[in-house]
Amino acid sequence: MDFQGRVAIVTGGSGALGSAVALDLAQHGARVVVPFTSEEHWVAVESRAGAAKDQLWGAKADFTKAAEVERFVASVIEHWGQVDFLVCIAGGFAAGKIHETSEESWDLMFNLNLRTVYLAAHAVVPRMIQQNFGRIITTSSGAILNGGGAGISAYAISKGAVRQLTEILASELKSYNIHAHCILPGTMDTKANRRDMPKADFSQWVSLEDVAQVIRFLLGDDARAVRSVAVPVLG
């Protein structure tokens, strides 16, 4: 699949899943733009890019802050004139039952997991409408399927809201050749998850590469007939 000429914004693109997605798209020809808050993490992503390094561009931006999001997206359009793909991976995790969750933790989960998606879409969608083209991928969680989420309340509820937001985006934008899909990954095989759950069966977890490939498929022309908004990726 060749994404030459396409411009993608990948929020959270310096994290575990985000970097896997950013590098995968860059290796398939897309110009990939990554907002980051840690220079160290961004340098680490660039060091893994190899021949695709010239396809990557990053700039500091906090996607929980509207002014920084608007400024970042405006700079992307100024440089490349378009935004074809928006992949929203920025987020965070916190455990806790509802009655045990502090107000600060609750707000953090909604800021990281939901507000970042809203602000990114708010800034990017008008440009996609002008282009009459766009592909949007958001990231929820397989943990919310079948009523799941006990013990991770703020995380699960914020991720459930991401799925609902995506359903609404898909409905609102279907007449503009803009597709929106929400992936719901199972537990992903990351260094952090292995550290936090050392006794788990890692073979049952979904790999970052598999999730990245699903995202690439949904962004490509081969998925133009796919109308399912919620896409579980459970391994």
C-alpha positions as CSV (number, residue, x, y, z in Angstrom):
1,M,0.0,0.0,0.0
2,D,1.5,3.3,-1.1
3,F,0.6,6.5,0.7
4,Q,2.8,8.8,-1.4
5,G,1.4,12.3,-1.4
6,R,-0.6,11.7,1.8
7,V,-0.1,13.7,5.0
8,A,-0.9,12.1,8.3
9,I,-1.1,13.5,11.8
10,V,-0.5,10.9,14.5
11,T,-1.2,12.1,18.0
12,G,0.7,10.2,20.7
13,G,3.2,9.4,17.9
14,S,6.2,9.3,20.2
15,G,4.6,6.6,22.5
16,A,4.6,2.8,22.1
17,L,1.7,2.3,19.8
18,G,1.9,5.8,18.3
19,S,5.5,5.4,17.2
20,A,4.7,2.0,15.7
21,V,1.9,3.6,13.7
22,A,3.9,6.6,12.7
23,L,6.9,4.6,11.5
24,D,4.6,2.1,9.6
25,L,2.9,4.9,7.7
26,A,6.2,6.7,7.0
27,Q,7.7,3.4,5.6
28,H,4.7,3.2,3.3
29,G,5.3,6.7,1.9
30,A,3.1,9.0,4.0
31,R,4.4,12.3,5.3
32,V,3.8,11.7,9.0
33,V,3.6,14.6,11.4
34,V,3.9,14.0,15.2
35,P,3.1,16.3,18.0
36,F,5.2,15.5,21.1
37,T,5.8,16.8,24.6
38,S,9.1,15.0,25.3
39,E,12.1,15.8,23.1
40,E,13.8,12.7,24.3
41,H,10.9,10.4,23.2
42,W,10.8,12.1,19.8
43,V,14.5,11.6,19.2
44,A,14.0,8.0,20.1
45,V,11.4,7.6,17.4
46,E,13.6,9.4,14.8
47,S,16.4,7.0,15.6
48,R,14.3,4.0,14.7
49,A,13.0,5.4,11.4
50,G,16.0,4.4,9.2
51,A,15.4,5.3,5.5
52,A,12.0,6.7,6.4
53,K,13.4,9.4,8.6
54,D,12.8,12.1,5.9
55,Q,9.1,11.2,6.0
56,L,8.8,12.2,9.6
57,W,8.3,15.7,11.0
58,G,7.6,16.5,14.7
59,A,7.0,19.6,16.8
60,K,6.2,20.3,20.4
61,A,2.5,20.6,21.1
62,D,0.2,19.6,24.0
63,F,-3.0,18.2,22.5
64,T,-4.9,18.9,25.6
65,K,-4.6,22.6,24.9
66,A,-6.8,24.1,22.2
67,A,-4.4,26.9,21.2
68,E,-1.5,24.5,20.8
69,V,-3.6,22.1,18.7
70,E,-4.8,24.9,16.4
71,R,-1.3,26.2,16.0
72,F,0.1,22.8,15.2
73,V,-2.5,21.9,12.6
74,A,-2.1,25.4,11.0
75,S,1.6,24.8,10.7
76,V,1.0,21.4,9.0
77,I,-1.3,22.9,6.5
78,E,1.1,25.8,5.9
79,H,3.9,23.4,5.1
80,W,2.0,20.7,3.2
81,G,-1.3,22.2,2.2
82,Q,-3.4,19.3,3.4
83,V,-4.2,16.8,6.2
84,D,-5.4,13.5,4.8
85,F,-5.2,11.2,7.8
86,L,-5.8,11.9,11.5
87,V,-4.8,9.1,13.8
88,C,-5.6,9.8,17.4
89,I,-3.5,7.6,19.7
90,A,-2.6,10.1,22.5
91,G,-4.0,8.9,25.8
92,G,-3.3,7.5,29.2
93,F,-4.3,4.8,31.8
94,A,-5.3,4.9,35.4
95,A,-7.0,2.1,37.4
96,G,-9.6,2.6,40.2
97,K,-13.2,1.9,41.0
98,I,-15.5,4.9,40.7
99,H,-15.7,5.6,44.4
100,E,-11.9,5.3,44.7
101,T,-11.1,7.6,41.8
102,S,-10.0,11.1,42.6
103,E,-11.4,14.1,40.8
104,E,-7.8,14.8,39.5
105,S,-7.5,11.3,38.1
106,W,-10.9,11.4,36.5
107,D,-10.2,14.7,34.8
108,L,-6.8,13.5,33.7
109,M,-8.3,10.4,31.9
110,F,-10.9,12.6,30.1
111,N,-8.3,15.1,29.1
112,L,-5.8,12.6,27.8
113,N,-8.2,10.1,26.2
114,L,-11.2,12.2,25.1
115,R,-10.2,15.9,25.0
116,T,-7.2,15.2,22.7
117,V,-9.5,13.5,20.2
118,Y,-12.1,16.3,20.3
119,L,-9.5,19.1,19.9
120,A,-7.7,17.2,17.1
121,A,-11.0,16.6,15.2
122,H,-12.1,20.2,15.8
123,A,-9.0,21.5,14.2
124,V,-8.6,19.0,11.3
125,V,-12.1,18.2,10.1
126,P,-12.8,21.6,8.5
127,R,-9.8,21.1,6.3
128,M,-10.9,17.6,5.4
129,I,-14.3,19.0,4.5
130,Q,-12.7,21.5,2.2
131,Q,-10.7,18.7,0.5
132,N,-13.8,16.4,0.4
133,F,-11.5,13.7,1.7
134,G,-10.3,12.4,5.0
135,R,-9.7,9.3,7.1
136,I,-9.9,9.5,10.9
137,I,-8.8,6.7,13.3
138,T,-9.4,7.0,17.0
139,T,-8.3,4.6,19.7
140,S,-10.6,3.2,22.3
141,S,-10.0,-0.1,24.3
142,G,-11.1,-3.7,24.1
143,A,-11.6,-3.5,27.8
144,I,-14.9,-1.7,27.3
145,L,-16.5,-4.4,25.2
146,N,-19.4,-6.4,26.6
147,G,-19.8,-3.9,29.5
148,G,-16.3,-4.2,30.7
149,G,-14.4,-1.6,32.7
150,A,-14.9,-2.5,36.3
151,G,-11.9,-1.4,38.3
152,I,-10.7,1.0,35.6
153,S,-13.7,3.3,35.7
154,A,-12.4,6.7,34.5
155,Y,-10.2,5.1,31.8
156,A,-13.1,2.8,30.5
157,I,-15.7,5.6,30.5
158,S,-13.4,8.0,28.7
159,K,-12.6,5.4,26.1
160,G,-16.2,4.6,25.7
161,A,-16.8,8.2,25.0
162,V,-14.1,8.1,22.3
163,R,-16.1,5.3,20.6
164,Q,-19.3,7.3,20.7
165,L,-17.5,10.5,19.5
166,T,-16.2,8.5,16.5
167,E,-19.7,7.1,15.7
168,I,-21.0,10.6,15.6
169,L,-18.1,11.8,13.5
170,A,-18.7,9.0,11.0
171,S,-22.4,10.0,10.7
172,E,-21.7,13.7,10.4
173,L,-19.0,13.5,7.8
174,K,-20.1,10.6,5.5
175,S,-21.3,13.0,2.8
176,Y,-17.8,14.5,2.5
177,N,-15.9,11.3,1.7
178,I,-14.5,11.3,5.2
179,H,-14.4,7.9,7.1
180,A,-14.0,7.6,10.8
181,H,-13.1,4.3,12.5
182,C,-12.5,3.6,16.2
183,I,-10.1,0.7,16.9
184,L,-10.5,-1.2,20.2
185,P,-7.2,-3.0,20.9
186,G,-6.9,-5.7,23.5
187,T,-4.0,-5.7,25.9
188,M,-1.0,-4.7,23.8
189,D,2.5,-6.2,24.0
190,T,4.5,-3.2,25.3
191,K,7.4,-2.9,27.6
192,A,5.2,-1.1,30.1
193,N,2.5,-3.8,30.1
194,R,5.1,-6.5,30.5
195,R,6.6,-4.7,33.5
196,D,3.3,-4.1,35.1
197,M,1.9,-7.6,34.5
198,P,4.9,-9.9,34.6
199,K,2.9,-13.0,35.3
200,A,0.5,-12.6,32.3
201,D,0.6,-14.8,29.2
202,F,2.2,-12.4,26.7
203,S,1.4,-14.7,23.8
204,Q,-2.3,-13.7,24.2
205,W,-1.6,-10.0,23.8
206,V,-1.9,-8.2,20.5
207,S,1.3,-6.9,19.0
208,L,1.9,-3.2,18.2
209,E,2.7,-4.2,14.6
210,D,-0.6,-5.9,14.2
211,V,-2.5,-2.9,15.4
212,A,-0.5,-0.6,13.1
213,Q,-1.3,-2.8,10.2
214,V,-5.0,-2.7,10.9
215,I,-4.8,1.1,11.1
216,R,-2.9,1.2,7.8
217,F,-5.6,-0.9,6.2
218,L,-8.4,1.3,7.4
219,L,-6.6,4.4,6.0
220,G,-6.1,2.9,2.6
221,D,-8.2,2.7,-0.5
222,D,-8.8,-1.0,0.0
223,A,-11.0,-0.1,3.0
224,R,-13.2,2.4,1.2
225,A,-16.2,0.1,1.5
226,V,-15.7,-0.5,5.2
227,R,-18.5,1.1,7.1
228,S,-18.0,-0.4,10.6
229,V,-17.0,2.3,12.9
230,A,-15.9,0.2,15.9
231,V,-13.2,-2.3,15.0
232,P,-11.9,-4.6,17.8
233,V,-8.3,-5.6,17.4
234,L,-7.9,-8.3,20.0
235,G,-5.1,-10.5,18.8
